[in-house]
Amino acid sequence: MNRLLVALLLSLSLPACQTVRPSEAPRRVVPTAPSSAVLEGDFDNHEQVWSAREAGAADAAPHVLVSLAPTARDDWSLWRIRVDSTPAMDATWAVRRIAADKGAVTLLPHRALVAAPGTGEAFDPRQWTPLDACALRGTTTASAIQATADIAACATIAPGIGAQAALLPLAVEREGEWLHVRLYADQARGAQARSDARRVQMFGGWAAINGSGPDAGADSSDWHMNRNLRIGSEGGRVALAWRDGKPSGYSLGLERLTYRDGGVPVLKLSVIDDGSGRTLAYAWANPEATRIGINLGWVQVGLDRDATTVVEKEKAK
């Protein structure tokens, strides 16, 4: 059985259960530090998982994806947490950010009261109920947050939450391009276990693939264009298609990695054979690169980092 599920079953065997209460009616709150943008973006711990696999770690961190989405309320955000496991695990929490004096902050998670709560402009706090025992408390600046929950207190209500309690955040550090998060289920992996997730930077562009594949001759003009490609920097993958829309059998991969030999971080663009999963060729650039591409003769690729993510990264410095 998956280790995350085993940990959940053990932790939910605790007998106590706290009654949850509906959230208060909507109330406009004056925005306070930190900027609400600190709790926005998509994060992926792809490199952490890859590094552990390369090192042969027996108890590697699971692949975790966290999406922090803004709402119509400056002091609320939606946290969707997904873990690649068997079966897959997925949970969404509404988190209210409560700032106090001298940089103190509380991140109060809420669980949904309805099957399909509103998001974005349709977000309504009345559709969520607070999990007070699992509140994360800590400190904040204009560009960072560090907060932890009382594990013992949170454990008292975990049985009442059910399987999704495994994905409750117990500790969060957000600064720069990083989101470090310790989930309820991570307790089974040790006191220091956490997911080190980097913000996903989106790249867009094009690819041209020859109809004859790697065997294409220099004089072949059977080119199939793939326009408006979108791929993320943290293990993103996109399939290339023929002009009729059918799969070509080849994909592009994009990832941030740091190889043990040399310890130099890179942005790696790969051309992958879907049938075998084998990487046919790759190109490297520095992680801050705004453009990356490759030309193998039979396949040519050009990608540009989205202007919006470049601006966000500069603001975070």
Rosetta silent file (secondary structure, phi, psi, omega in degrees, C-alpha in Angstrom):
SEQUENCE: MNRLLVALLLSLSLPACQTVRPSEAPRRVVPTAPSSAVLEGDFDNHEQVWSAREAGAADAAPHVLVSLAPTARDDWSLWRIRVDSTPAMDATWAVRRIAADKGAVTLLPHRALVAAPGTGEAFDPRQWTPLDACALRGTTTASAIQATADIAACATIAPGIGAQAALLPLAVEREGEWLHVRLYADQARGAQARSDARRVQMFGGWAAINGSGPDAGADSSDWHMNRNLRIGSEGGRVALAWRDGKPSGYSLGLERLTYRDGGVPVLKLSVIDDGSGRTLAYAWANPEATRIGINLGWVQVGLDRDATTVVEKEKAK
SCORE:     score description
SCORE:     0.000 S_00000001
   1 L     0.000  144.422 -179.843    0.000    0.000    0.000 S_00000001
   2 L   -55.659  137.699 -175.815    1.209    3.497   -0.734 S_00000001
   3 H   -60.133  -34.771  179.340    3.194    4.972    2.203 S_00000001
   4 H   -64.214  -40.152 -179.492    1.064    8.112    2.218 S_00000001
   5 H   -70.161  -37.621  176.614   -2.090    6.076    2.637 S_00000001
   6 H   -61.040  -45.410  179.489   -0.531    3.970    5.391 S_00000001
   7 H   -60.878  -39.100 -179.384    0.485    7.133    7.233 S_00000001
   8 H   -64.948  -44.625 -179.506   -3.006    8.511    6.875 S_00000001
   9 H   -60.944  -39.922  179.196   -4.646    5.390    8.272 S_00000001
  10 H   -66.586  -45.735 -176.353   -2.335    5.441   11.278 S_00000001
  11 H   -69.140  -32.277 -177.929   -2.830    9.119   11.985 S_00000001
  12 L   -81.068   -0.189  176.470   -6.605    8.975   11.599 S_00000001
  13 L   -77.321   -7.846  176.969   -6.830    6.270   14.233 S_00000001
  14 L   -62.679  138.349 -168.706   -6.701    9.033   16.846 S_00000001
  15 L   -77.998  -29.812 -170.304  -10.038    9.068   18.673 S_00000001
  16 L   -76.792  155.606  178.235  -10.847   12.732   19.119 S_00000001
  17 L  -150.747  130.423 -177.888  -12.795   14.832   16.645 S_00000001
  18 L  -100.174  135.926  177.747  -13.563   18.524   16.730 S_00000001
  19 L   -72.205  134.061  179.428  -16.813   19.909   15.388 S_00000001
  20 L   -95.836  157.013 -176.478  -16.266   22.356   12.552 S_00000001
  21 L  -126.208  151.024  178.894  -18.271   25.521   12.105 S_00000001
  22 L   -62.653  151.329  177.882  -19.338   27.500    9.038 S_00000001
  23 L   -73.915  161.047 -179.020  -17.181   30.440    8.078 S_00000001
  24 L   -70.416  162.614  177.763  -18.358   33.949    8.708 S_00000001
  25 L   -63.600  155.829 -178.320  -20.233   35.952    6.094 S_00000001
  26 L   -54.476  136.984  178.939  -18.138   37.846    3.540 S_00000001
  27 L  -144.929  124.265 -177.953  -16.428   40.898    4.988 S_00000001
  28 L   -68.645  125.459 -179.416  -14.091   43.146    3.060 S_00000001
  29 L  -111.999  133.960  178.328  -10.672   43.149    4.677 S_00000001
  30 L   -66.607  126.069 -178.598   -8.084   45.830    4.006 S_00000001
  31 L   -55.766  137.452  177.833   -5.084   44.104    2.327 S_00000001
  32 L  -126.830  164.580  177.584   -2.120   43.717    4.652 S_00000001
  33 L   -64.782  143.695    3.546    1.457   42.558    4.195 S_00000001
  34 L   -82.219  170.558  175.484    2.516   40.300    2.662 S_00000001
  35 L   -57.618  140.555  179.703    1.312   40.965   -0.845 S_00000001
  36 H   -60.557  -20.657  179.893   -1.395   38.508   -1.885 S_00000001
  37 H   -65.659  -20.597  178.176    0.850   37.620   -4.848 S_00000001
  38 H   -63.024  -30.839 -179.474    3.106   35.688   -2.456 S_00000001
  39 H  -104.588   48.923  175.241    0.335   33.081   -2.205 S_00000001
  40 L  -135.793  154.989  173.678   -0.168   32.663   -5.947 S_00000001
  41 E   116.267  166.884  176.882    1.325   30.387   -8.572 S_00000001
  42 E  -105.601  136.114 -175.503    1.873   26.727   -9.461 S_00000001
  43 E  -130.496  144.451 -174.582    4.654   24.815   -7.706 S_00000001
  44 E  -144.751  132.529  179.635    6.195   21.420   -8.448 S_00000001
  45 L   -95.503   36.273 -177.392    8.892   19.430   -6.603 S_00000001
  46 H   -53.621  -46.906 -176.758   10.015   17.671   -9.803 S_00000001
  47 H   -66.613  -37.124  177.732   13.729   18.257   -9.200 S_00000001
  48 H   -60.386  -44.150  179.914   13.541   16.981   -5.617 S_00000001
  49 H   -66.521  -43.605 -179.929   11.933   13.744   -6.814 S_00000001
  50 H   -62.620  -44.484 -178.387   14.416   13.381   -9.701 S_00000001
  51 H   -62.738  -41.706  179.231   17.430   13.993   -7.450 S_00000001
  52 H   -65.185  -39.209  178.444   16.280   11.392   -4.920 S_00000001
  53 H   -65.569  -42.303  178.825   15.727    8.846   -7.675 S_00000001
  54 H   -64.269  -32.783 -179.745   19.169    9.514   -9.148 S_00000001
  55 L   -84.046   -3.839  179.510   20.724    9.077   -5.704 S_00000001
  56 L    72.569   28.299 -178.860   18.879    5.799   -5.180 S_00000001
  57 L   -64.191  132.476 -177.352   17.019    7.054   -2.097 S_00000001
  58 L   -75.763  -28.700 -176.423   14.856    4.297   -0.640 S_00000001
  59 L  -127.442   64.439 -175.366   12.245    6.646    0.827 S_00000001
  60 L   -72.276  157.948  176.093   12.104    9.507   -1.634 S_00000001
  61 L   -65.657  143.801  176.225    9.636   12.372   -1.401 S_00000001
  62 L   -71.248  161.244  176.459    6.441   11.867   -3.408 S_00000001
  63 E   -77.083  118.257 -174.880    5.771   14.021   -6.448 S_00000001
  64 E  -121.265  134.647  175.948    3.745   16.957   -5.145 S_00000001
  65 E  -122.664  130.406 -178.961    2.053   19.736   -7.098 S_00000001
  66 E  -126.006  127.070  176.918    0.613   22.774   -5.345 S_00000001
  67 E  -115.633  119.264  177.665   -1.519   25.424   -7.024 S_00000001
  68 E  -105.928  111.408 -174.821   -2.137   28.646   -5.097 S_00000001
  69 E  -113.219  135.546  177.249   -4.933   30.587   -6.758 S_00000001
  70 E   -70.656  163.032  175.875   -6.178   34.074   -5.841 S_00000001
  71 L  -128.123 -176.377  178.161   -9.824   34.791   -5.142 S_00000001
  72 L   -69.501  -12.978  179.204  -12.021   37.872   -5.169 S_00000001
  73 L  -103.997  126.572 -176.629  -10.949   38.433   -1.564 S_00000001
  74 L   -61.261  -28.688 -175.378   -7.421   39.764   -1.032 S_00000001
  75 L   -96.694   10.607  179.341   -7.005   37.812    2.192 S_00000001
  76 E  -126.343  145.853  171.756   -8.120   34.436    0.801 S_00000001
  77 E  -143.947  157.272  177.909   -6.519   31.988   -1.613 S_00000001
  78 E  -103.680  127.131 -179.175   -7.359   28.483   -2.828 S_00000001
  79 E  -110.424  112.011  174.015   -4.715   25.805   -2.333 S_00000001
  80 E  -103.037  123.054 -177.454   -5.020   22.725   -4.497 S_00000001
  81 E  -118.222  125.493  179.771   -2.573   20.004   -3.458 S_00000001
  82 E  -125.261  140.038  178.330   -2.032   16.895   -5.588 S_00000001
  83 E  -125.669  127.834  175.576    0.213   13.925   -4.900 S_00000001
  84 E   -75.524  106.062  179.635    1.184   11.338   -7.512 S_00000001
  85 L  -149.449  179.908  177.504    0.402    8.101   -5.719 S_00000001
  86 L  -123.668  106.618   -2.470   -1.670    4.976   -6.189 S_00000001
  87 L   -75.064  165.821  179.023   -4.435    5.944   -5.941 S_00000001
  88 L   -65.829  149.861 -179.108   -3.813    9.606   -6.693 S_00000001
  89 E  -120.023  139.344 -174.221   -4.550   12.061   -3.876 S_00000001
  90 E  -151.238  134.805  177.343   -6.069   15.500   -4.341 S_00000001
  91 E  -150.400  148.542  176.255   -7.442   18.142   -1.993 S_00000001
  92 E  -125.255  129.267  178.284   -8.413   21.803   -2.180 S_00000001
  93 E  -121.066  142.466  169.287   -8.353   24.114    0.826 S_00000001
  94 E   -93.876  127.225 -174.938   -9.448   27.727    1.095 S_00000001
  95 E  -118.562  122.684  177.326   -6.832   29.536    3.179 S_00000001
  96 E   -95.796  128.747  179.219   -7.487   32.831    4.900 S_00000001
  97 E   -96.500  118.719 -177.372   -4.430   34.981    5.571 S_00000001
  98 E  -117.661  107.884 -178.682   -4.746   36.943    8.823 S_00000001
  99 E   -91.894  145.228  178.873   -1.959   39.430    9.428 S_00000001
 100 L  -127.980 -168.227 -177.974   -1.230   40.915   12.860 S_00000001
 101 H   -71.801  155.834  173.628    1.278   43.335   14.374 S_00000001
 102 H    57.002   35.342  173.750    5.053   42.979   14.052 S_00000001
 103 H    79.853    5.545  178.119    4.910   40.641   11.087 S_00000001
 104 E   -72.734  146.301 -179.442    2.845   37.901   12.737 S_00000001
 105 E  -147.319  148.681  173.374    0.549   35.970   10.424 S_00000001
 106 E  -124.843  131.228  173.731   -1.987   33.148   10.611 S_00000001
 107 E  -108.462  109.173 -173.867   -2.911   30.962    7.646 S_00000001
 108 E  -103.364  108.852 -179.813   -6.277   29.413    8.462 S_00000001
 109 E   -76.547  147.869  177.763   -7.269   26.457    6.246 S_00000001
 110 E  -129.420  147.355  173.211  -10.921   25.793    5.451 S_00000001
 111 E  -107.243  153.099 -175.123  -12.642   22.752    3.958 S_00000001
 112 E   -72.897  143.205  174.956  -15.532   22.989    1.523 S_00000001
 113 L   -97.177  -14.850 -178.304  -19.128   22.679    2.696 S_00000001
 114 L  -123.325  161.573 -175.803  -20.487   22.222   -0.837 S_00000001
 115 L   -67.413  -37.370 -176.615  -19.555   19.894   -3.681 S_00000001
 116 L  -133.205   77.352 -179.663  -18.507   22.626   -6.095 S_00000001
 117 L   -66.383  153.506 -179.081  -17.550   25.846   -4.273 S_00000001
 118 L   -70.123  151.025  177.839  -17.070   29.006   -6.271 S_00000001
 119 L  -125.361  168.870  177.130  -13.626   30.117   -7.389 S_00000001
 120 H    57.633 -129.268 -179.880  -12.140   33.401   -8.593 S_00000001
 121 H   -67.779  -20.956 -179.065  -14.755   36.140   -8.617 S_00000001
 122 H   -89.454    3.736 -178.352  -17.404   33.608   -7.538 S_00000001
 123 L   -62.474  134.922 -179.626  -15.528   32.699   -4.356 S_00000001
 124 L  -135.842  113.129 -179.758  -17.754   32.795   -1.261 S_00000001
 125 H   -57.229  -23.271 -179.351  -16.284   32.201    2.249 S_00000001
 126 H   -68.865  -13.395  177.585  -19.707   30.962    3.409 S_00000001
 127 H   -87.402    5.234 -176.493  -19.137   27.821    1.333 S_00000001
 128 E  -129.990  150.406  177.205  -16.166   26.891    3.532 S_00000001
 129 E  -121.150  136.186 -173.879  -15.732   25.954    7.189 S_00000001
 130 E   -73.776  147.731  174.081  -12.563   26.761    9.164 S_00000001
 131 L  -109.603   75.709 -172.403  -10.209   24.126   10.568 S_00000001
 132 H   -56.922  -37.148 -176.942   -9.069   26.169   13.538 S_00000001
 133 H   -66.589  -19.036 -178.566   -7.009   23.367   15.074 S_00000001
 134 H  -105.769   16.568  179.132   -4.854   23.208   11.934 S_00000001
 135 L   -62.064  138.257  176.617   -4.131   26.942   11.680 S_00000001
 136 E   -98.910  128.545 -178.070   -0.542   27.752   10.689 S_00000001
 137 E  -122.365  140.831 -179.169    1.059   30.582   12.644 S_00000001
 138 E  -175.127 -143.195 -176.202    4.311   32.336   11.947 S_00000001
 139 E  -126.849  162.129 -177.299    5.905   35.439   10.509 S_00000001
 140 E  -148.567  153.912  168.804    5.731   37.338    7.274 S_00000001
 141 L  -125.429 -172.570 -179.768    7.397   40.065    5.262 S_00000001
 142 L   -67.422  -18.200 -175.144    6.269   41.794    2.095 S_00000001
 143 L  -132.481   11.090 -177.045    7.651   38.915   -0.006 S_00000001
 144 E  -152.410  157.235  176.555    7.804   35.836    2.225 S_00000001
 145 E  -141.148  139.617  171.922    5.839   33.713    4.680 S_00000001
 146 E  -138.443  121.558 -176.034    6.923   31.098    7.207 S_00000001
 147 E  -152.116  149.209  179.208    4.275   29.376    9.328 S_00000001
 148 E  -135.288  156.564  178.045    3.673   26.084   11.144 S_00000001
 149 E  -103.228  160.785  172.636    0.681   24.322   12.691 S_00000001
 150 L   -80.873  106.996 -173.433    0.332   22.659   16.082 S_00000001
 151 H   -61.189  -43.999 -178.326    0.583   19.007   15.025 S_00000001
 152 H   -62.775  -41.550  179.465   -1.058   17.606   18.141 S_00000001
 153 H   -66.363  -42.268 -179.615   -3.991   19.996   17.866 S_00000001
 154 H   -64.078  -34.910 -179.041   -4.448   19.294   14.160 S_00000001
 155 H   -62.725  -24.761 -178.431   -4.420   15.553   14.829 S_00000001
 156 L   -69.701  -24.211 -179.124   -7.543   15.900   16.961 S_00000001
 157 L  -107.543   -6.022 -177.893   -9.696   16.862   13.974 S_00000001
 158 H   -57.183  -41.339  179.807   -7.989   14.779   11.273 S_00000001
 159 H   -59.755  -33.547 -179.496  -10.347   11.789   11.691 S_00000001
 160 H   -74.777  -17.949  179.640  -13.335   14.012   10.996 S_00000001
 161 H   -83.351  -33.566 -179.659  -11.794   15.318    7.782 S_00000001
 162 L    93.319 -158.557 -173.570  -11.198   11.893    6.264 S_00000001
 163 H   -59.567  -31.574 -177.755   -8.629   10.841    3.660 S_00000001
 164 H   -66.853  -14.620  178.231   -7.989   14.396    2.498 S_00000001
 165 H   -59.103  -25.509  178.418   -6.429   15.173    5.878 S_00000001
 166 H   -58.246  -25.604 -175.656   -3.240   13.615    4.503 S_00000001
 167 H  -104.244   16.313  172.605   -2.826   16.721    2.346 S_00000001
 168 L   -72.714  132.978  176.737   -3.296   19.316    5.065 S_00000001
 169 E   -75.367  130.572  176.763   -0.244   21.621    5.255 S_00000001
 170 E  -103.229  -23.332  177.658    1.524   21.509    8.619 S_00000001
 171 E  -151.289  139.411 -177.276    4.394   23.842    7.732 S_00000001
 172 E  -138.517  133.192  170.164    4.854   26.334    4.901 S_00000001
 173 E  -130.036  122.433 -178.731    7.801   28.460    3.764 S_00000001
 174 E  -128.012  117.585  177.185    7.278   30.698    0.746 S_00000001
 175 E  -160.787  140.170  179.827   10.022   32.951   -0.586 S_00000001
 176 L    59.284 -131.046 -178.915   11.430   33.724   -4.029 S_00000001
 177 L   -91.434    2.168 -172.069   10.750   30.860   -6.432 S_00000001
 178 E  -105.821  144.538  167.531   10.373   28.270   -3.650 S_00000001
 179 E  -129.562  110.279  176.427    7.468   26.806   -1.739 S_00000001
 180 E  -100.313  122.924 -176.593    8.555   24.392    0.997 S_00000001
 181 E  -135.905  134.062  174.148    5.575   22.529    2.428 S_00000001
 182 E  -108.034  121.921 -178.423    5.242   19.750    4.988 S_00000001
 183 E   -95.247  162.873  179.347    2.001   17.807    4.685 S_00000001
 184 H   -54.897  -41.252 -177.655    0.176   15.833    7.350 S_00000001
 185 H   -70.835  -18.478 -178.106    1.185   12.581    5.634 S_00000001
 186 H   -67.962  -13.192 -179.774    4.877   13.559    5.615 S_00000001
 187 H   -59.723  -27.893 -179.662    5.104   12.657    9.303 S_00000001
 188 H   -69.777  -17.468 -177.067    5.620    9.029    8.273 S_00000001
 189 H   -99.617    4.691  177.465    8.875   10.006    6.516 S_00000001
 190 L   118.415  166.636 -174.141   10.494   11.681    9.500 S_00000001
 191 L   -67.140  -26.029 -176.299   10.567   14.922   11.425 S_00000001
 192 L  -103.134    1.449 -175.430   12.287   16.902    8.649 S_00000001
 193 L   -65.309  135.499  177.356   10.406   15.499    5.636 S_00000001
 194 L  -162.231  169.268  174.854    8.886   18.089    3.323 S_00000001
 195 E  -102.601  128.906  177.651    8.351   18.877   -0.342 S_00000001
 196 E  -103.220   95.750 -173.593   10.684   21.438   -1.916 S_00000001
 197 E  -105.299  135.691  179.023    8.620   22.796   -4.776 S_00000001
 198 E  -102.835  146.803  179.593    9.771   25.409   -7.263 S_00000001
 199 E   -65.560  133.931 -179.907    7.428   27.814   -9.024 S_00000001
 200 L   -77.229  124.522  174.435    6.555   26.648  -12.518 S_00000001
 201 L  -101.048  128.653 -176.372    7.627   29.077  -15.225 S_00000001
 202 E   -90.019  139.263  174.879    5.652   28.722  -18.437 S_00000001
 203 E  -119.097  144.747  177.258    7.250   28.666  -21.884 S_00000001
 204 E  -130.414  156.150  179.628    5.442   29.043  -25.177 S_00000001
 205 E   167.522 -147.025 -172.291    6.513   28.536  -28.769 S_00000001
 206 E  -140.892  164.314  172.999    6.523   26.232  -31.740 S_00000001
 207 E  -148.203  142.137  175.396    7.931   22.978  -33.061 S_00000001
 208 E  -120.813  128.022 -179.431    8.280   21.618  -36.593 S_00000001
 209 E  -124.691  134.895 -179.400    8.599   17.866  -37.114 S_00000001
 210 E   -79.379  142.251 -177.700    9.329   16.131  -40.394 S_00000001
 211 L   -61.202  -20.825  179.144    6.914   13.452  -41.523 S_00000001
 212 L   -92.457    1.193  177.858    9.771   10.962  -41.929 S_00000001
 213 H    64.833 -149.217 -177.317   10.932   11.410  -38.355 S_00000001
 214 H   -61.013  -18.014 -179.287   14.626   10.856  -37.551 S_00000001
 215 H   -90.064    6.264 -176.834   15.125    9.258  -40.972 S_00000001
 216 L   -61.812  136.658  176.877   14.102   12.402  -42.857 S_00000001
 217 L   -80.626  162.138 -177.615   16.406   13.380  -45.694 S_00000001
 218 L   -63.420  -24.923 -177.201   17.861   16.849  -46.038 S_00000001
 219 L   -94.815    3.708 -178.696   15.653   17.511  -49.070 S_00000001
 220 L   -72.290  136.584  179.215   12.368   16.491  -47.395 S_00000001
 221 L  -116.187   15.648 -177.419    9.742   19.232  -47.245 S_00000001
 222 L   -85.894   73.846 -176.374    7.112   17.255  -45.324 S_00000001
 223 E   -99.014  138.519  179.572    7.017   19.536  -42.298 S_00000001
 224 E  -118.052  115.943 -175.778    4.270   19.459  -39.677 S_00000001
 225 E   -88.565  137.137  171.873    3.994   22.605  -37.578 S_00000001
 226 E  -116.192  106.046 -176.908    2.983   22.635  -33.919 S_00000001
 227 E  -103.054  163.038  176.341    2.116   26.198  -32.979 S_00000001
 228 E    55.807   40.457  176.090    1.117   27.773  -29.674 S_00000001
 229 E   -70.238  147.605  175.871    2.837   25.129  -27.581 S_00000001
 230 E  -133.165  130.106 -177.515    2.717   25.555  -23.797 S_00000001
 231 E  -150.823  137.795 -179.177    5.075   23.754  -21.428 S_00000001
 232 E   -89.445  155.712 -172.778    6.084   24.234  -17.789 S_00000001
 233 L   -79.962  -11.941 -174.654    9.667   24.399  -16.548 S_00000001
 234 E  -108.986   70.192  179.713    9.323   21.786  -13.784 S_00000001
 235 E    81.308   20.914  178.728    9.070   18.498  -15.643 S_00000001
 236 E   -65.095  150.691  179.519    6.565   19.758  -18.195 S_00000001
 237 E  -145.397  137.565  178.803    5.825   17.562  -21.190 S_00000001
 238 E  -139.053  133.439 -179.131    3.912   18.208  -24.401 S_00000001
 239 E   -81.474  141.373  174.531    3.204   15.788  -27.247 S_00000001
 240 E   -92.331  143.482 -176.033    3.988   16.749  -30.845 S_00000001
 241 E  -122.655  156.916  170.211    1.323   16.087  -33.455 S_00000001
 242 L   -75.251  171.146 -175.706    1.103   15.642  -37.195 S_00000001
 243 L   -64.128  -20.809  177.830   -0.815   18.248  -39.174 S_00000001
 244 L   -87.462    3.839  177.785   -3.998   16.124  -38.919 S_00000001
 245 L    91.270   -8.206 -179.254   -3.798   16.257  -35.144 S_00000001
 246 L   -77.443  150.587 -178.558   -2.745   12.639  -34.642 S_00000001
 247 E   -60.885  137.453  178.153    0.164   11.893  -32.278 S_00000001
 248 E   -83.202  -18.660 -175.905    3.574   11.881  -33.936 S_00000001
 249 E    94.123    5.666 -179.997    5.040    9.553  -31.316 S_00000001
 250 E  -131.411  149.008 -179.751    7.440   12.231  -30.034 S_00000001
 251 E  -135.214  164.957  172.575    7.214   14.700  -27.169 S_00000001
 252 E  -109.189  142.298  174.280    9.107   17.614  -25.674 S_00000001
 253 E  -124.509  143.888  179.650   10.189   17.716  -22.042 S_00000001
 254 E  -135.515  129.818 -176.804   11.329   20.763  -20.066 S_00000001
 255 E  -156.294  149.515  171.971   12.854   20.629  -16.592 S_00000001
 256 E   -93.866  126.560 -178.080   15.113   22.393  -14.116 S_00000001
 257 E  -139.456  158.024  171.687   17.838   20.036  -12.862 S_00000001
 258 E  -130.450  111.121 -177.200   21.125   20.128  -10.991 S_00000001
 259 L   -79.292  141.596 -179.016   23.497   17.321  -11.923 S_00000001
 260 L   -62.715  -36.183  178.116   25.709   15.895   -9.196 S_00000001
 261 L   -77.687  101.977 -179.763   28.717   15.991  -11.498 S_00000001
 262 L   102.119  -30.693  177.522   29.627   19.662  -11.425 S_00000001
 263 L    63.434   29.312 -178.331   26.604   20.803   -9.438 S_00000001
 264 L   -98.472  121.624  177.307   25.547   23.288  -12.111 S_00000001
 265 E   -71.650  141.546 -177.994   21.799   23.999  -12.359 S_00000001
 266 E  -139.457  161.134  166.681   20.385   23.920  -15.872 S_00000001
 267 E  -105.632  120.785 -171.547   17.185   24.268  -17.853 S_00000001
 268 E  -115.231  125.056  175.231   16.945   21.155  -20.008 S_00000001
 269 E  -106.999  123.617 -175.837   14.864   20.759  -23.174 S_00000001
 270 E  -120.503  148.251  168.992   14.501   17.154  -24.354 S_00000001
 271 E  -105.399  123.710 -169.440   13.095   15.397  -27.410 S_00000001
 272 E  -119.801  136.963  172.199   11.508   12.133  -26.246 S_00000001
 273 E   -83.392  113.721 -175.696   10.450    8.954  -28.052 S_00000001
 274 L   -63.514  -33.787 -176.854    7.003    8.230  -26.620 S_00000001
 275 L   -64.401  -44.679 -176.755    7.171    4.540  -27.422 S_00000001
 276 L  -101.719  -16.874 -175.322   10.316    3.787  -25.460 S_00000001
 277 L    77.754    4.505 -175.813   10.423    6.830  -23.174 S_00000001
 278 L   -79.991  139.417  174.082   14.005    7.338  -24.308 S_00000001
 279 E   -80.469  119.516 -177.276   15.462   10.836  -24.620 S_00000001
 280 E   -82.302  -34.334 -179.355   16.719   11.192  -28.193 S_00000001
 281 E  -166.594  159.759  178.257   18.483   14.520  -27.718 S_00000001
 282 E  -151.147  160.861  176.096   18.555   17.488  -25.397 S_00000001
 283 E  -130.429  147.496  179.450   19.727   21.068  -25.111 S_00000001
 284 E  -114.906  150.631  170.782   20.796   22.986  -22.013 S_00000001
 285 E  -145.184  167.349  175.444   20.503   26.623  -21.004 S_00000001
 286 L   -70.533  151.661 -174.966   21.005   28.505  -17.753 S_00000001
 287 L   -58.323  -24.922 -179.143   17.894   28.422  -15.510 S_00000001
 288 L   -86.374    1.260 -175.721   17.270   32.142  -16.039 S_00000001
 289 L   -57.342  140.093  175.836   17.175   31.808  -19.830 S_00000001
 290 L   -95.554  -10.830  177.343   14.256   33.485  -21.553 S_00000001
 291 E  -140.658  146.804  174.684   14.671   31.372  -24.697 S_00000001
 292 E  -152.815  145.855 -179.647   15.626   27.785  -25.427 S_00000001
 293 E  -159.581  177.715  179.560   15.481   25.658  -28.570 S_00000001
 294 E  -156.157  147.712  177.769   16.928   22.723  -30.448 S_00000001
 295 E  -136.604  110.437  178.986   17.481   21.754  -34.095 S_00000001
 296 L  -106.679   10.672 -176.329   18.033   18.107  -34.986 S_00000001
 297 L    88.609  -60.960 -179.000   17.298   18.517  -38.669 S_00000001
 298 L   -87.070  -14.352  174.248   14.120   16.411  -38.547 S_00000001
 299 E  -142.545  136.278 -179.099   12.677   18.324  -35.583 S_00000001
 300 E  -133.806  137.368 -173.530   13.146   21.981  -34.707 S_00000001
 301 E  -136.341  139.196  173.378   11.891   23.737  -31.579 S_00000001
 302 E  -137.467  122.269 -178.217   11.803   27.343  -30.349 S_00000001
 303 E  -126.637  143.610  176.978   10.454   28.312  -26.915 S_00000001
 304 E  -125.331  137.457  174.421   10.187   31.654  -25.103 S_00000001
 305 E   -66.324  138.924  179.135    9.539   32.237  -21.423 S_00000001
 306 L   -59.487  137.841 -179.465    6.228   33.981  -20.870 S_00000001
 307 H   -60.209  -35.532 -178.039    6.672   37.713  -20.362 S_00000001
 308 H   -64.068  -40.474 -178.770    4.399   37.631  -17.301 S_00000001
 309 H   -71.988  -29.915  176.408    6.574   35.116  -15.466 S_00000001
 310 H   -64.794  -45.683  179.148    9.705   37.112  -16.276 S_00000001
 311 H   -61.609  -44.123 -179.730    8.156   40.228  -14.742 S_00000001
 312 H   -62.012  -38.597 -178.997    7.041   38.300  -11.645 S_00000001
 313 H   -67.733  -39.246  178.746   10.511   36.889  -11.165 S_00000001
 314 H   -65.238  -37.254 -179.339   12.129   40.323  -11.393 S_00000001
 315 H   -67.405  -29.899 -176.451    9.681   41.701   -8.825 S_00000001
 316 H   -75.554  -15.115 -176.788   10.569   38.847   -6.427 S_00000001
 317 L   -70.936    0.000    0.000   14.278   39.784   -6.386 S_00000001
